[in-house]
């Protein structure tokens, strides 16, 4: 299962991926205390769909091999507007998208909407999508009911804090379930087409 995490610059994509996979690879630029992703982030988790648990790579021995197990790759895209071509390249072949928005910066919704359009250009109109409204550990975070109408996207929305870990795994599991359902439906359709031909 291949997922992508996208969203505006400084929305918390790297923090989210590192919350799920502490050993995630990051290509970034740093100068002093400033750091930003200029390439991509890449993490891996193991999802036990039978038990509904997410495991880190160092917990692989805890996984029951008789269960339905998925290796999940997570690619984080750069958020700056200049990286449209890189985002579209990173979207190719992905099974689902987590669109991360910064709940403390409603003005960034226009960039989030632009990135959603990029995902539609590459993946088509009905890809599995989950919106994660991040930074809800901060008092100035806007409720999703105020932010989502600015996007105009019909999708499930979760309040999270990637920094504190609030609702991160729960939201991510919802996206995994959506992607799993779509992949299974596509597999069944391919099997049926094979029998008809």
N, C-alpha and C positions, 0 to 999 in steps of 0.2 A: 504494500500500500504506500503510495507516494503522495505526500501532502505538501502544500506550500503555505507559508505564513507571510502575508503581505499587509501593507498599511503605510501611512505617512511616516516621514522622517521623525525619529525619536518617539514613536508610538509605543515602543517596548518589545519589538519583535525578538531581538537578541536575548533579552531577559526572559521572555516566554520560552524560547527554545532551550535556553540554559536551565530553566526551571524543570523542564521535562528530561533533558539530557545534559548533565553537568559537563560532559566531555565533548560537547558539540564543537565542531570546527568553525572558526570565524575568520573571515577575511575583512580586515578593517583598516582604517586610517586613524592614527592617534597623534595628537599634538598637545602636550601638556595634560590638562585634565579632560580635554575634549576627545571623544572617540565616536566614530560613526562607521557603519558597515558600508563598504564600497563594492564588495563582491557579493558574498552571500554567507549565510550561516547554514550549517548542515549537521543535523542530529539524527540519532536513531533510538527508537524505543521498541520494546516488545509488548504487544497487546494480546492478552489472554481474553478472547471474546467470550469464552465459556464462563469464566468467572468475573468478567468485567474489570480486570485489573491491568494497569500499565506498569511495566517493569523497566528499569534501567538496564543497560548492558551488563553491569556488574552483578545483577540479580538473576541472570539467566538460569542459574542452577535451581532457583525457586519455581520455575515454570513447569507445570505438569504437561509433559509431551503428548498425553492422550487428549488434551483439550484442543480447541480451535485456536491456533496461535498465528499471529500476523507480525511480520517485521514491518515496522512503520518508519519510513524515512521522512524527515521534516526539513524542508529547505526554506530558509528565510531570505526574502528579497531586500535589496536596498530600497529605501523609501523616497529618496530625492527624485524630483521630476526628471532630472537629466538621465536617469537610468531606465527609461521606458523599454529600450531594446533589450537590456539585460533581464528585466523582469519578464518580458515576453518569452525570452529564451528559457528562463528558469521554470516557467509555467508549462512548457511543452511536456506532455506525457504524465502530468500530475492527475491524481484522482479526486482531489478536493482542496478547498481553500478555506483557511482561517483568515478573515479580514479583521485586522487589529486596528482599533481606533483609540485615540487618546481622549478620554472623557473630560480632561481639563482644558482641551483646546478645540471647541466646536468649529472654529474657522478652518480646521484641517479636514473637515468632512468633504470639501470639494476635491481634495487630493485622494481621499479614500474612494470617492465615487469614480474618479478617473482610473484608479487602479482596478476597481471592480470591472469597469468597461474593458480594460486590458485583458483581464481574466476571461471575460465573455468572448473577446476577439479570438483568443487562443483555444479555450475549452468548450465554446458553444454556450447556448443560453441556459442550460439546466444542470450545471455542475453542482455537486454538493458544496454548500457554503454555510459557514457559521460566522457571525459577527461577534467579536469579543471586544467589549467596551472596557478598556484597561484603565488602571490608576485609580480604582475605586477605594484605595487606601487613603487617598488624599481628600481633605474636606472640600476642596473646590471642584470635585468631580461632578459633572452633570449627569443626571439620570438618563438611561438609555431612551426613555420615552421622549426626551427633549432632543437627543442626538439623531436617532434613527430616521425621523421624518426629514431631516436635512439630507439624508442619503437617498431616500425614496426607493430603498431596496426591501423587498419582502424576504426576510430571513429570520431565523432564530437569533436572539441576542442574549449574551451572557455578560453580567457584571463580573469583572475579574480584577485581581491585582497580581500581575506577573511577578512583581518584586516580593510580595508577601506570600504568594502561592494561593491566594483566595480564589476558589472556584476554578482554578486552572485545569486540574485533572478532570473534574466533572464536565467542564465545557468541552475539553478535548475529546473525552469519551463520546459525547453526543455527536461530534463531527465524525469520529471513527465509525459509529453506528450508521450514520447517513451514507458514508462512503462504502461500507461493507454491503449495505442493502443495494446500492446501485451496482456494485461489482458483481454481486450474486445474480441480480436481475439480468445484467448483460451476459453473464456466463450461461444462464438458462436459455436466454434468447438465442445465443450462438449454438447451443446444443440442439435446440428445436429446429433452427434453420438447417443444421447439418442433417437432421433426420428427414426433413421435407425434401431437401435436394437429393 
